[in-house]
Amino acid sequence: MKNATYVEAARRGSHRWWRYLLGLVIILFAWLVVGTVASLLVAITIGGQEGFAAFRQADYSALGSVGSFLVIMAGFPCFLGGTLLTVSLIHRRPPLTLITAQEKISWYRVGQGFVAWFVPFCLIGGLGQYLFYPDTFSFNSDLAALALFVPIALIFTAIQTTTEELFFRGYIVQGASLIWSNRVFLAIVPAVIFTLPHLLNPEAIAGGWLTVFVTYFLLPGLLWTVVSLIDGTTELAIGVHFANNIGSILLFNITGSAVTTPALFTISEYHATYGALSVLVAIPVFLAIAYKVFKHDEASEPVFQGHQKGRR
């Protein structure tokens, strides 16, 4: 199994269709129900009755930027727990198989994914926007508060981005591969499913179809799935997703975005056209760094094409 892909790893455990249906129910319940309760409890803990009112109105500004961040992120440990329990108990295989078919994770490859996206994110998404729209940038002079927020942001963002990769790039792709192993099909399914829960994000509403297509469907939905299929693991995508979100949370945060934080720089206005164009420019830069600067030692077959008997 040295050259096996993580898509093939779905066949190591129990993988009848009803197990995936049951698994989706458990994961969605953990995410949407248990996670919502967790967010409510955090809101009440932080703000009491005011926190409860803020949660009901889905307006967390009264809780402060750090408080609102914690409320939004509180549901992801539940989401993660539901995913790990489903794979372990329902499918009877190690959760590691959501990432790789090998015996251990290549943290070096995760780091390569982080660097490959963080560089164009900062230069094109951050510095580039400053050169075009300098009046929208403001510097956070409260560096002490930012320093206290950094460890909180790192921990919860890592949980959030890794959980989304395990579910959308891992579980969904593996389940879809049991229906049809066609690579185009496996790339489009998670891209569509990943885009759907992000449609209500303020950026999507402000930017319209352009933001939805480029920022959600094309980049994290389609591209990160394609590189996962090429690599045969979700390691690269895990690093890329973390780089993307932590950059938006700690370095360049847009006012009114889905997650408002005390970042180093605050951008007062969202420019959908520039955001879309910057993504289109950043993609080839990312690919060049990921596959030219960083050499992937052993290329796995993109997708499992065979068929194994004995589904359970």
Secondary structure, DSSP 8 states (H G I E B T S, - for coil): -TT--TTGGGGGS---HHHHHHHHHHHHIIIIIIHHHHHHHHHHHHHHHHHHHHHHHT--GGGHHHHHHHHHHTTHHHHHHHHHHIIIIIS-S-GGGGT-SSSS--HHHHHHHHHHHHHHIIIIIIIHHHHH-GGGEEE---HHHHHHHHHHHHHHHHHHHHHHIIIIIIIIHHHHHTT---HHHHHHHHHHHHHGGGTTSHHHHHHHHHHIIIIIIIIIIIIHHHHHHHHTSSHHHHHHHHHHHHIIIIIEEETTSSS----SEEESS--HHHHHHHHHHHHHHHHHIIIIIS--SS---SS-----S---
